[in-house]
Amino acid sequence: MRLLLDTHIFLWAVADSRRLKVAARKQMLAADQVYVSSASIWEIAIKARLGKIEGDPEQLADAIAASGFIDLPVTARHAAGVARLPPHHHDPFDRLLVAQAFTEPLLLLTADAALAPYGPLVHVVG
């Protein structure tokens, strides 16, 4: 199984937060590969600057490999995949993560139930 972590799941994992559910931890441990999108680091950089989220994007970029995760760059195919998505969710970062999950394919692990309508490649843990 290959996983793509959404931004919050990644943040909770590197902070060893109690907000990260046991089921999510088990899935991450059982996965063959766990990816973190560069879009998540981009989201953190923007939202940290706006005061909406705490985190140093450079430290978190370093934390991807330090945590045993794999950096997933955003490709042109990923970006183009956003156009094929129905408008279930309007956050551009989340839509890009869904498009990456569909394109690769990867199972997107998220705490955002609003992403569930995108189907079986989105696994909501909550």
Summary of the structure (lengths in Angstrom):
residues: 126
radius of gyration: 13.4
end to end distance: 19.7
largest distance: 35.4
contacts: 379
relative contact order: 0.21
helix: 53%
strand: 15%
